[in-house]
C-alpha cells in the first residue's frame, strides 16, 4: 500500500467515524460500526488506528485544524489589528455556536476530547494564543496599542474569550441580560489592550 493510499483510507475512516459520531454519539459508536459502514473488517480499521480513542483524537485534530485555519485567515485580513481582533472574537464564537453546538452529538465529541485528549486541546489553545499574539504585536507596531508584553496580552485576551468559545460554556450559559454580548466582550478586551500597561 502506498503512502497516498494509506492516507486516503485513513481519511475515509475518519469521515465515517465523524458521520456515525454525529448520528449516534461517540459513546454509542464502536469500531465495528465504523467498519460495517465502510464495508470492511474491524481488523482492517486497526491497521490504521490502534483504538476508537485514536480515531477520535485524529478527528479532534482535524476539526480543530479547520478552526485554526479560519483563525489564521482572520489574522491575515488587510485590516487594522483592532478590526481583526474583533473579527476573531466574533468569528470564533460563531464557529462554536454553528459548528460545535449545532447538534448534541457533536457537543459530545468535543466534551470527550476535552476529557480524554487534553493534549490535543492544549496544543490548539497554544496555537490560538500565538495567532492572537501576532495581531496584538501588529497593533503595537502600528501604534494602535501601547508597548506591552504581547505574549501575556494574548494569553489574557484569549482567556477573556473563554465563555464565548468553550463549547461547554456556550451550551450551559446561553445569552442572558446579565452577561455581555460577544460584541461587548470584544470591545472590552480591546479597551484593555489600549490601556497603558502597569509599570
PyMOL CGO cylinders between C-alpha atoms (Angstrom):
from pymol import cmd
from pymol.cgo import CYLINDER

trace = [
    CYLINDER, 0.00, 0.00, 0.00, 1.43, 3.38, -0.98, 0.3, 1, 1, 1, 1, 1, 1,
    CYLINDER, 1.43, 3.38, -0.98, 1.60, 6.32, 1.41, 0.3, 1, 1, 1, 1, 1, 1,
    CYLINDER, 1.60, 6.32, 1.41, -1.16, 8.08, -0.53, 0.3, 1, 1, 1, 1, 1, 1,
    CYLINDER, -1.16, 8.08, -0.53, -3.41, 5.02, -0.35, 0.3, 1, 1, 1, 1, 1, 1,
    CYLINDER, -3.41, 5.02, -0.35, -2.77, 4.73, 3.38, 0.3, 1, 1, 1, 1, 1, 1,
    CYLINDER, -2.77, 4.73, 3.38, -3.71, 8.37, 3.89, 0.3, 1, 1, 1, 1, 1, 1,
    CYLINDER, -3.71, 8.37, 3.89, -6.82, 8.05, 1.72, 0.3, 1, 1, 1, 1, 1, 1,
    CYLINDER, -6.82, 8.05, 1.72, -8.03, 5.03, 3.71, 0.3, 1, 1, 1, 1, 1, 1,
    CYLINDER, -8.03, 5.03, 3.71, -7.33, 6.78, 7.00, 0.3, 1, 1, 1, 1, 1, 1,
    CYLINDER, -7.33, 6.78, 7.00, -9.36, 9.78, 5.85, 0.3, 1, 1, 1, 1, 1, 1,
    CYLINDER, -9.36, 9.78, 5.85, -12.23, 7.50, 4.80, 0.3, 1, 1, 1, 1, 1, 1,
    CYLINDER, -12.23, 7.50, 4.80, -12.25, 6.01, 8.29, 0.3, 1, 1, 1, 1, 1, 1,
    CYLINDER, -12.25, 6.01, 8.29, -12.27, 9.45, 9.88, 0.3, 1, 1, 1, 1, 1, 1,
    CYLINDER, -12.27, 9.45, 9.88, -15.12, 10.62, 7.66, 0.3, 1, 1, 1, 1, 1, 1,
    CYLINDER, -15.12, 10.62, 7.66, -17.17, 7.55, 8.52, 0.3, 1, 1, 1, 1, 1, 1,
    CYLINDER, -17.17, 7.55, 8.52, -16.40, 7.93, 12.22, 0.3, 1, 1, 1, 1, 1, 1,
    CYLINDER, -16.40, 7.93, 12.22, -17.41, 11.60, 12.23, 0.3, 1, 1, 1, 1, 1, 1,
    CYLINDER, -17.41, 11.60, 12.23, -20.66, 10.76, 10.42, 0.3, 1, 1, 1, 1, 1, 1,
    CYLINDER, -20.66, 10.76, 10.42, -21.55, 8.00, 12.89, 0.3, 1, 1, 1, 1, 1, 1,
    CYLINDER, -21.55, 8.00, 12.89, -20.47, 10.04, 15.93, 0.3, 1, 1, 1, 1, 1, 1,
    CYLINDER, -20.47, 10.04, 15.93, -22.79, 12.82, 14.73, 0.3, 1, 1, 1, 1, 1, 1,
    CYLINDER, -22.79, 12.82, 14.73, -25.71, 10.43, 14.25, 0.3, 1, 1, 1, 1, 1, 1,
    CYLINDER, -25.71, 10.43, 14.25, -25.36, 8.08, 17.22, 0.3, 1, 1, 1, 1, 1, 1,
    CYLINDER, -25.36, 8.08, 17.22, -22.90, 9.81, 19.53, 0.3, 1, 1, 1, 1, 1, 1,
    CYLINDER, -22.90, 9.81, 19.53, -19.33, 8.95, 20.43, 0.3, 1, 1, 1, 1, 1, 1,
    CYLINDER, -19.33, 8.95, 20.43, -20.13, 6.52, 23.24, 0.3, 1, 1, 1, 1, 1, 1,
    CYLINDER, -20.13, 6.52, 23.24, -22.71, 4.56, 21.23, 0.3, 1, 1, 1, 1, 1, 1,
    CYLINDER, -22.71, 4.56, 21.23, -20.44, 4.10, 18.21, 0.3, 1, 1, 1, 1, 1, 1,
    CYLINDER, -20.44, 4.10, 18.21, -17.77, 1.41, 18.17, 0.3, 1, 1, 1, 1, 1, 1,
    CYLINDER, -17.77, 1.41, 18.17, -15.07, 0.33, 15.75, 0.3, 1, 1, 1, 1, 1, 1,
    CYLINDER, -15.07, 0.33, 15.75, -17.28, -2.46, 14.40, 0.3, 1, 1, 1, 1, 1, 1,
    CYLINDER, -17.28, -2.46, 14.40, -19.91, 0.13, 13.43, 0.3, 1, 1, 1, 1, 1, 1,
    CYLINDER, -19.91, 0.13, 13.43, -17.32, 2.15, 11.53, 0.3, 1, 1, 1, 1, 1, 1,
    CYLINDER, -17.32, 2.15, 11.53, -16.03, -0.99, 9.80, 0.3, 1, 1, 1, 1, 1, 1,
    CYLINDER, -16.03, -0.99, 9.80, -19.57, -2.00, 8.84, 0.3, 1, 1, 1, 1, 1, 1,
    CYLINDER, -19.57, -2.00, 8.84, -20.27, 1.45, 7.43, 0.3, 1, 1, 1, 1, 1, 1,
    CYLINDER, -20.27, 1.45, 7.43, -17.18, 1.16, 5.23, 0.3, 1, 1, 1, 1, 1, 1,
    CYLINDER, -17.18, 1.16, 5.23, -17.77, -2.45, 4.24, 0.3, 1, 1, 1, 1, 1, 1,
    CYLINDER, -17.77, -2.45, 4.24, -14.54, -3.67, 5.79, 0.3, 1, 1, 1, 1, 1, 1,
    CYLINDER, -14.54, -3.67, 5.79, -13.48, -5.70, 8.80, 0.3, 1, 1, 1, 1, 1, 1,
    CYLINDER, -13.48, -5.70, 8.80, -12.63, -4.26, 12.21, 0.3, 1, 1, 1, 1, 1, 1,
    CYLINDER, -12.63, -4.26, 12.21, -9.17, -5.75, 11.81, 0.3, 1, 1, 1, 1, 1, 1,
    CYLINDER, -9.17, -5.75, 11.81, -8.65, -3.53, 8.79, 0.3, 1, 1, 1, 1, 1, 1,
    CYLINDER, -8.65, -3.53, 8.79, -9.56, -0.45, 10.82, 0.3, 1, 1, 1, 1, 1, 1,
    CYLINDER, -9.56, -0.45, 10.82, -6.88, -1.37, 13.34, 0.3, 1, 1, 1, 1, 1, 1,
    CYLINDER, -6.88, -1.37, 13.34, -4.28, -1.28, 10.57, 0.3, 1, 1, 1, 1, 1, 1,
    CYLINDER, -4.28, -1.28, 10.57, -4.75, 2.49, 10.58, 0.3, 1, 1, 1, 1, 1, 1,
    CYLINDER, -4.75, 2.49, 10.58, -5.80, 3.30, 14.14, 0.3, 1, 1, 1, 1, 1, 1,
    CYLINDER, -5.80, 3.30, 14.14, -4.99, 1.44, 17.34, 0.3, 1, 1, 1, 1, 1, 1,
    CYLINDER, -4.99, 1.44, 17.34, -8.34, 2.18, 19.00, 0.3, 1, 1, 1, 1, 1, 1,
    CYLINDER, -8.34, 2.18, 19.00, -11.52, 4.20, 18.85, 0.3, 1, 1, 1, 1, 1, 1,
    CYLINDER, -11.52, 4.20, 18.85, -9.75, 6.75, 21.07, 0.3, 1, 1, 1, 1, 1, 1,
    CYLINDER, -9.75, 6.75, 21.07, -7.06, 7.15, 18.41, 0.3, 1, 1, 1, 1, 1, 1,
    CYLINDER, -7.06, 7.15, 18.41, -9.73, 7.69, 15.76, 0.3, 1, 1, 1, 1, 1, 1,
    CYLINDER, -9.73, 7.69, 15.76, -11.34, 10.33, 17.92, 0.3, 1, 1, 1, 1, 1, 1,
    CYLINDER, -11.34, 10.33, 17.92, -8.02, 12.04, 18.60, 0.3, 1, 1, 1, 1, 1, 1,
    CYLINDER, -8.02, 12.04, 18.60, -7.29, 12.26, 14.87, 0.3, 1, 1, 1, 1, 1, 1,
    CYLINDER, -7.29, 12.26, 14.87, -10.80, 13.58, 14.29, 0.3, 1, 1, 1, 1, 1, 1,
    CYLINDER, -10.80, 13.58, 14.29, -10.39, 16.18, 17.02, 0.3, 1, 1, 1, 1, 1, 1,
    CYLINDER, -10.39, 16.18, 17.02, -7.14, 17.33, 15.41, 0.3, 1, 1, 1, 1, 1, 1,
    CYLINDER, -7.14, 17.33, 15.41, -8.89, 17.66, 12.06, 0.3, 1, 1, 1, 1, 1, 1,
    CYLINDER, -8.89, 17.66, 12.06, -11.85, 19.63, 13.41, 0.3, 1, 1, 1, 1, 1, 1,
    CYLINDER, -11.85, 19.63, 13.41, -9.64, 21.92, 15.48, 0.3, 1, 1, 1, 1, 1, 1,
    CYLINDER, -9.64, 21.92, 15.48, -7.33, 22.32, 12.50, 0.3, 1, 1, 1, 1, 1, 1,
    CYLINDER, -7.33, 22.32, 12.50, -10.22, 23.73, 10.49, 0.3, 1, 1, 1, 1, 1, 1,
    CYLINDER, -10.22, 23.73, 10.49, -10.91, 26.24, 13.28, 0.3, 1, 1, 1, 1, 1, 1,
    CYLINDER, -10.91, 26.24, 13.28, -7.23, 27.16, 13.35, 0.3, 1, 1, 1, 1, 1, 1,
    CYLINDER, -7.23, 27.16, 13.35, -7.19, 27.72, 9.59, 0.3, 1, 1, 1, 1, 1, 1,
    CYLINDER, -7.19, 27.72, 9.59, -10.14, 30.07, 9.99, 0.3, 1, 1, 1, 1, 1, 1,
    CYLINDER, -10.14, 30.07, 9.99, -8.38, 31.99, 12.77, 0.3, 1, 1, 1, 1, 1, 1,
    CYLINDER, -8.38, 31.99, 12.77, -5.27, 32.36, 10.60, 0.3, 1, 1, 1, 1, 1, 1,
    CYLINDER, -5.27, 32.36, 10.60, -7.39, 33.68, 7.74, 0.3, 1, 1, 1, 1, 1, 1,
    CYLINDER, -7.39, 33.68, 7.74, -8.72, 36.39, 10.04, 0.3, 1, 1, 1, 1, 1, 1,
    CYLINDER, -8.72, 36.39, 10.04, -5.21, 37.27, 11.21, 0.3, 1, 1, 1, 1, 1, 1,
    CYLINDER, -5.21, 37.27, 11.21, -4.19, 37.71, 7.57, 0.3, 1, 1, 1, 1, 1, 1,
    CYLINDER, -4.19, 37.71, 7.57, -7.01, 40.13, 6.71, 0.3, 1, 1, 1, 1, 1, 1,
    CYLINDER, -7.01, 40.13, 6.71, -5.85, 43.55, 5.37, 0.3, 1, 1, 1, 1, 1, 1,
    CYLINDER, -5.85, 43.55, 5.37, -7.44, 45.36, 8.32, 0.3, 1, 1, 1, 1, 1, 1,
    CYLINDER, -7.44, 45.36, 8.32, -6.27, 47.09, 11.47, 0.3, 1, 1, 1, 1, 1, 1,
    CYLINDER, -6.27, 47.09, 11.47, -5.30, 44.91, 14.41, 0.3, 1, 1, 1, 1, 1, 1,
    CYLINDER, -5.30, 44.91, 14.41, -8.38, 46.09, 16.32, 0.3, 1, 1, 1, 1, 1, 1,
    CYLINDER, -8.38, 46.09, 16.32, -10.68, 45.11, 13.46, 0.3, 1, 1, 1, 1, 1, 1,
    CYLINDER, -10.68, 45.11, 13.46, -9.02, 41.72, 13.07, 0.3, 1, 1, 1, 1, 1, 1,
    CYLINDER, -9.02, 41.72, 13.07, -9.18, 41.00, 16.80, 0.3, 1, 1, 1, 1, 1, 1,
    CYLINDER, -9.18, 41.00, 16.80, -12.87, 41.92, 16.82, 0.3, 1, 1, 1, 1, 1, 1,
    CYLINDER, -12.87, 41.92, 16.82, -13.47, 39.64, 13.83, 0.3, 1, 1, 1, 1, 1, 1,
    CYLINDER, -13.47, 39.64, 13.83, -11.52, 36.91, 15.62, 0.3, 1, 1, 1, 1, 1, 1,
    CYLINDER, -11.52, 36.91, 15.62, -13.70, 37.05, 18.75, 0.3, 1, 1, 1, 1, 1, 1,
    CYLINDER, -13.70, 37.05, 18.75, -16.97, 37.19, 16.81, 0.3, 1, 1, 1, 1, 1, 1,
    CYLINDER, -16.97, 37.19, 16.81, -15.88, 34.61, 14.24, 0.3, 1, 1, 1, 1, 1, 1,
    CYLINDER, -15.88, 34.61, 14.24, -14.63, 32.03, 16.72, 0.3, 1, 1, 1, 1, 1, 1,
    CYLINDER, -14.63, 32.03, 16.72, -17.81, 32.44, 18.75, 0.3, 1, 1, 1, 1, 1, 1,
    CYLINDER, -17.81, 32.44, 18.75, -19.91, 31.90, 15.63, 0.3, 1, 1, 1, 1, 1, 1,
    CYLINDER, -19.91, 31.90, 15.63, -17.96, 28.75, 14.77, 0.3, 1, 1, 1, 1, 1, 1,
    CYLINDER, -17.96, 28.75, 14.77, -18.54, 27.42, 18.27, 0.3, 1, 1, 1, 1, 1, 1,
    CYLINDER, -18.54, 27.42, 18.27, -22.26, 28.04, 18.04, 0.3, 1, 1, 1, 1, 1, 1,
    CYLINDER, -22.26, 28.04, 18.04, -22.78, 26.87, 14.46, 0.3, 1, 1, 1, 1, 1, 1,
    CYLINDER, -22.78, 26.87, 14.46, -20.26, 24.04, 14.15, 0.3, 1, 1, 1, 1, 1, 1,
    CYLINDER, -20.26, 24.04, 14.15, -19.79, 22.63, 17.62, 0.3, 1, 1, 1, 1, 1, 1,
    CYLINDER, -19.79, 22.63, 17.62, -23.18, 23.37, 19.13, 0.3, 1, 1, 1, 1, 1, 1,
    CYLINDER, -23.18, 23.37, 19.13, -25.44, 22.58, 16.17, 0.3, 1, 1, 1, 1, 1, 1,
    CYLINDER, -25.44, 22.58, 16.17, -26.05, 19.08, 17.42, 0.3, 1, 1, 1, 1, 1, 1,
    CYLINDER, -26.05, 19.08, 17.42, -25.91, 17.34, 20.78, 0.3, 1, 1, 1, 1, 1, 1,
    CYLINDER, -25.91, 17.34, 20.78, -23.76, 14.53, 19.34, 0.3, 1, 1, 1, 1, 1, 1,
    CYLINDER, -23.76, 14.53, 19.34, -21.15, 16.99, 18.06, 0.3, 1, 1, 1, 1, 1, 1,
    CYLINDER, -21.15, 16.99, 18.06, -21.02, 18.58, 21.50, 0.3, 1, 1, 1, 1, 1, 1,
    CYLINDER, -21.02, 18.58, 21.50, -20.41, 15.14, 22.97, 0.3, 1, 1, 1, 1, 1, 1,
    CYLINDER, -20.41, 15.14, 22.97, -17.39, 14.68, 20.68, 0.3, 1, 1, 1, 1, 1, 1,
    CYLINDER, -17.39, 14.68, 20.68, -15.90, 17.92, 21.95, 0.3, 1, 1, 1, 1, 1, 1,
    CYLINDER, -15.90, 17.92, 21.95, -16.52, 17.05, 25.60, 0.3, 1, 1, 1, 1, 1, 1,
    CYLINDER, -16.52, 17.05, 25.60, -14.83, 13.67, 25.12, 0.3, 1, 1, 1, 1, 1, 1,
    CYLINDER, -14.83, 13.67, 25.12, -11.85, 15.39, 23.51, 0.3, 1, 1, 1, 1, 1, 1,
    CYLINDER, -11.85, 15.39, 23.51, -11.54, 17.72, 26.49, 0.3, 1, 1, 1, 1, 1, 1,
    CYLINDER, -11.54, 17.72, 26.49, -11.75, 14.81, 28.90, 0.3, 1, 1, 1, 1, 1, 1,
    CYLINDER, -11.75, 14.81, 28.90, -9.61, 12.24, 27.09, 0.3, 1, 1, 1, 1, 1, 1,
    CYLINDER, -9.61, 12.24, 27.09, -7.38, 14.08, 24.60, 0.3, 1, 1, 1, 1, 1, 1,
    CYLINDER, -7.38, 14.08, 24.60, -6.47, 17.19, 26.57, 0.3, 1, 1, 1, 1, 1, 1,
    CYLINDER, -6.47, 17.19, 26.57, -3.00, 17.34, 24.98, 0.3, 1, 1, 1, 1, 1, 1,
    CYLINDER, -3.00, 17.34, 24.98, -4.70, 17.96, 21.62, 0.3, 1, 1, 1, 1, 1, 1,
    CYLINDER, -4.70, 17.96, 21.62, -6.82, 20.74, 23.13, 0.3, 1, 1, 1, 1, 1, 1,
    CYLINDER, -6.82, 20.74, 23.13, -3.85, 22.24, 24.97, 0.3, 1, 1, 1, 1, 1, 1,
    CYLINDER, -3.85, 22.24, 24.97, -1.75, 22.39, 21.79, 0.3, 1, 1, 1, 1, 1, 1,
    CYLINDER, -1.75, 22.39, 21.79, -4.68, 24.00, 19.96, 0.3, 1, 1, 1, 1, 1, 1,
    CYLINDER, -4.68, 24.00, 19.96, -5.03, 26.67, 22.66, 0.3, 1, 1, 1, 1, 1, 1,
    CYLINDER, -5.03, 26.67, 22.66, -1.31, 27.45, 22.44, 0.3, 1, 1, 1, 1, 1, 1,
    CYLINDER, -1.31, 27.45, 22.44, -1.57, 27.93, 18.69, 0.3, 1, 1, 1, 1, 1, 1,
    CYLINDER, -1.57, 27.93, 18.69, -4.60, 30.19, 19.11, 0.3, 1, 1, 1, 1, 1, 1,
    CYLINDER, -4.60, 30.19, 19.11, -2.65, 32.32, 21.59, 0.3, 1, 1, 1, 1, 1, 1,
    CYLINDER, -2.65, 32.32, 21.59, 0.17, 32.56, 19.04, 0.3, 1, 1, 1, 1, 1, 1,
    CYLINDER, 0.17, 32.56, 19.04, -2.25, 33.72, 16.34, 0.3, 1, 1, 1, 1, 1, 1,
    CYLINDER, -2.25, 33.72, 16.34, -3.72, 36.38, 18.63, 0.3, 1, 1, 1, 1, 1, 1,
    CYLINDER, -3.72, 36.38, 18.63, -0.22, 37.45, 19.67, 0.3, 1, 1, 1, 1, 1, 1,
    CYLINDER, -0.22, 37.45, 19.67, 0.70, 38.25, 16.06, 0.3, 1, 1, 1, 1, 1, 1,
    CYLINDER, 0.70, 38.25, 16.06, -2.33, 40.54, 15.75, 0.3, 1, 1, 1, 1, 1, 1,
    CYLINDER, -2.33, 40.54, 15.75, -1.57, 42.30, 19.03, 0.3, 1, 1, 1, 1, 1, 1,
    CYLINDER, -1.57, 42.30, 19.03, 2.08, 42.72, 18.01, 0.3, 1, 1, 1, 1, 1, 1,
    CYLINDER, 2.08, 42.72, 18.01, 0.90, 44.25, 14.73, 0.3, 1, 1, 1, 1, 1, 1,
    CYLINDER, 0.90, 44.25, 14.73, -1.26, 46.65, 16.75, 0.3, 1, 1, 1, 1, 1, 1,
    CYLINDER, -1.26, 46.65, 16.75, 1.68, 47.66, 18.94, 0.3, 1, 1, 1, 1, 1, 1,
    CYLINDER, 1.68, 47.66, 18.94, 3.89, 48.19, 15.89, 0.3, 1, 1, 1, 1, 1, 1,
    CYLINDER, 3.89, 48.19, 15.89, 1.19, 50.34, 14.25, 0.3, 1, 1, 1, 1, 1, 1,
    CYLINDER, 1.19, 50.34, 14.25, 0.64, 52.43, 17.38, 0.3, 1, 1, 1, 1, 1, 1,
    CYLINDER, 0.64, 52.43, 17.38, -2.89, 51.14, 18.00, 0.3, 1, 1, 1, 1, 1, 1,
    CYLINDER, -2.89, 51.14, 18.00, -1.81, 49.68, 21.34, 0.3, 1, 1, 1, 1, 1, 1,
    CYLINDER, -1.81, 49.68, 21.34, 0.92, 50.86, 23.69, 0.3, 1, 1, 1, 1, 1, 1,
    CYLINDER, 0.92, 50.86, 23.69, 4.12, 48.82, 24.05, 0.3, 1, 1, 1, 1, 1, 1,
    CYLINDER, 4.12, 48.82, 24.05, 3.45, 45.78, 26.21, 0.3, 1, 1, 1, 1, 1, 1,
    CYLINDER, 3.45, 45.78, 26.21, 4.22, 42.11, 26.70, 0.3, 1, 1, 1, 1, 1, 1,
    CYLINDER, 4.22, 42.11, 26.70, 2.34, 40.84, 23.65, 0.3, 1, 1, 1, 1, 1, 1,
    CYLINDER, 2.34, 40.84, 23.65, 2.55, 37.18, 24.68, 0.3, 1, 1, 1, 1, 1, 1,
    CYLINDER, 2.55, 37.18, 24.68, 1.00, 37.90, 28.08, 0.3, 1, 1, 1, 1, 1, 1,
    CYLINDER, 1.00, 37.90, 28.08, -1.56, 40.16, 26.42, 0.3, 1, 1, 1, 1, 1, 1,
    CYLINDER, -1.56, 40.16, 26.42, -2.51, 37.36, 24.00, 0.3, 1, 1, 1, 1, 1, 1,
    CYLINDER, -2.51, 37.36, 24.00, -2.92, 34.89, 26.86, 0.3, 1, 1, 1, 1, 1, 1,
    CYLINDER, -2.92, 34.89, 26.86, -5.18, 37.32, 28.72, 0.3, 1, 1, 1, 1, 1, 1,
    CYLINDER, -5.18, 37.32, 28.72, -7.12, 38.18, 25.56, 0.3, 1, 1, 1, 1, 1, 1,
    CYLINDER, -7.12, 38.18, 25.56, -7.83, 34.55, 24.69, 0.3, 1, 1, 1, 1, 1, 1,
    CYLINDER, -7.83, 34.55, 24.69, -8.71, 33.76, 28.31, 0.3, 1, 1, 1, 1, 1, 1,
    CYLINDER, -8.71, 33.76, 28.31, -11.19, 36.62, 28.16, 0.3, 1, 1, 1, 1, 1, 1,
    CYLINDER, -11.19, 36.62, 28.16, -12.98, 34.93, 25.26, 0.3, 1, 1, 1, 1, 1, 1,
    CYLINDER, -12.98, 34.93, 25.26, -13.35, 31.55, 27.02, 0.3, 1, 1, 1, 1, 1, 1,
    CYLINDER, -13.35, 31.55, 27.02, -17.04, 31.94, 27.75, 0.3, 1, 1, 1, 1, 1, 1,
    CYLINDER, -17.04, 31.94, 27.75, -17.63, 32.63, 24.03, 0.3, 1, 1, 1, 1, 1, 1,
    CYLINDER, -17.63, 32.63, 24.03, -15.59, 29.79, 22.52, 0.3, 1, 1, 1, 1, 1, 1,
    CYLINDER, -15.59, 29.79, 22.52, -15.63, 27.00, 25.10, 0.3, 1, 1, 1, 1, 1, 1,
    CYLINDER, -15.63, 27.00, 25.10, -18.34, 24.56, 23.92, 0.3, 1, 1, 1, 1, 1, 1,
    CYLINDER, -18.34, 24.56, 23.92, -19.47, 23.64, 27.42, 0.3, 1, 1, 1, 1, 1, 1,
    CYLINDER, -19.47, 23.64, 27.42, -19.68, 27.28, 28.48, 0.3, 1, 1, 1, 1, 1, 1,
    CYLINDER, -19.68, 27.28, 28.48, -21.66, 28.18, 25.36, 0.3, 1, 1, 1, 1, 1, 1,
    CYLINDER, -21.66, 28.18, 25.36, -24.03, 25.23, 25.79, 0.3, 1, 1, 1, 1, 1, 1,
    CYLINDER, -24.03, 25.23, 25.79, -24.61, 25.73, 29.51, 0.3, 1, 1, 1, 1, 1, 1,
    CYLINDER, -24.61, 25.73, 29.51, -24.64, 29.53, 29.60, 0.3, 1, 1, 1, 1, 1, 1,
    CYLINDER, -24.64, 29.53, 29.60, -26.99, 30.84, 26.89, 0.3, 1, 1, 1, 1, 1, 1,
    CYLINDER, -26.99, 30.84, 26.89, -27.29, 34.62, 26.38, 0.3, 1, 1, 1, 1, 1, 1,
    CYLINDER, -27.29, 34.62, 26.38, -28.78, 36.47, 29.33, 0.3, 1, 1, 1, 1, 1, 1,
    CYLINDER, -28.78, 36.47, 29.33, -29.24, 40.12, 30.23, 0.3, 1, 1, 1, 1, 1, 1,
    CYLINDER, -29.24, 40.12, 30.23, -26.62, 39.76, 32.96, 0.3, 1, 1, 1, 1, 1, 1,
    CYLINDER, -26.62, 39.76, 32.96, -23.94, 38.55, 30.51, 0.3, 1, 1, 1, 1, 1, 1,
    CYLINDER, -23.94, 38.55, 30.51, -22.05, 40.63, 27.95, 0.3, 1, 1, 1, 1, 1, 1,
    CYLINDER, -22.05, 40.63, 27.95, -22.67, 40.05, 24.27, 0.3, 1, 1, 1, 1, 1, 1,
    CYLINDER, -22.67, 40.05, 24.27, -19.78, 38.87, 22.07, 0.3, 1, 1, 1, 1, 1, 1,
    CYLINDER, -19.78, 38.87, 22.07, -19.53, 42.41, 20.68, 0.3, 1, 1, 1, 1, 1, 1,
    CYLINDER, -19.53, 42.41, 20.68, -19.35, 43.90, 24.18, 0.3, 1, 1, 1, 1, 1, 1,
    CYLINDER, -19.35, 43.90, 24.18, -16.70, 41.37, 25.19, 0.3, 1, 1, 1, 1, 1, 1,
    CYLINDER, -16.70, 41.37, 25.19, -14.57, 42.17, 22.13, 0.3, 1, 1, 1, 1, 1, 1,
    CYLINDER, -14.57, 42.17, 22.13, -14.86, 45.91, 22.79, 0.3, 1, 1, 1, 1, 1, 1,
    CYLINDER, -14.86, 45.91, 22.79, -13.89, 45.48, 26.45, 0.3, 1, 1, 1, 1, 1, 1,
    CYLINDER, -13.89, 45.48, 26.45, -10.82, 43.38, 25.58, 0.3, 1, 1, 1, 1, 1, 1,
    CYLINDER, -10.82, 43.38, 25.58, -9.71, 45.95, 23.01, 0.3, 1, 1, 1, 1, 1, 1,
    CYLINDER, -9.71, 45.95, 23.01, -10.04, 48.75, 25.60, 0.3, 1, 1, 1, 1, 1, 1,
    CYLINDER, -10.04, 48.75, 25.60, -7.79, 46.73, 27.89, 0.3, 1, 1, 1, 1, 1, 1,
    CYLINDER, -7.79, 46.73, 27.89, -5.17, 46.42, 25.13, 0.3, 1, 1, 1, 1, 1, 1,
    CYLINDER, -5.17, 46.42, 25.13, -5.30, 50.19, 24.54, 0.3, 1, 1, 1, 1, 1, 1,
    CYLINDER, -5.30, 50.19, 24.54, -4.61, 50.99, 28.20, 0.3, 1, 1, 1, 1, 1, 1,
    CYLINDER, -4.61, 50.99, 28.20, -1.02, 51.63, 29.16, 0.3, 1, 1, 1, 1, 1, 1,
    CYLINDER, -1.02, 51.63, 29.16, 0.50, 48.58, 30.88, 0.3, 1, 1, 1, 1, 1, 1,
    CYLINDER, 0.50, 48.58, 30.88, 1.37, 48.77, 34.57, 0.3, 1, 1, 1, 1, 1, 1,
    CYLINDER, 1.37, 48.77, 34.57, 4.85, 50.00, 35.29, 0.3, 1, 1, 1, 1, 1, 1,
]
cmd.load_cgo(trace, "trace")
